[in-house]
Amino acid sequence: MTPTQCLIIALASKVGAEYKIPELPALVVVESRAGEELVAKDRPGFGVGHMNHVTAREVLRKHPRLWPGKHTDEQIVIRLLKDHEWAMRLAAQRVKDTSLRAYNAGVRGARLGRGYPYLEKLKQAEAQLKECE
């Protein structure tokens, strides 16, 4: 892990503790390689949590305190890319509202039993976190 990745993981630990989501640092490693890949290659997703603007808008609609006011899709994408802490807060809130499985597989996919390989990836990523201790 690079020093920048370790800083991002430390921030994810802090935000994860606030939201009581201890898996948030691993989620950030799995989704964006701890900030190394801010744009998903296989689907529309942006920032350290690889969240798409539709999901981000849904979280903001339910929790407007995270960013009061109305925002365009472009503004949401730019903030996901540039404001790592905010992107982590959206990701943590999404996990709290749904589940870790649903974060990756979607709510419907989680109900259908998808998302277990994602949980396994999170467990594997925890080993990488030790590089920053």
Summary of the structure (lengths in Angstrom):
residues: 133
radius of gyration: 13.8
end to end distance: 10.6
largest distance: 39.8
contacts: 409
relative contact order: 0.16
helix: 69%
strand: 2%
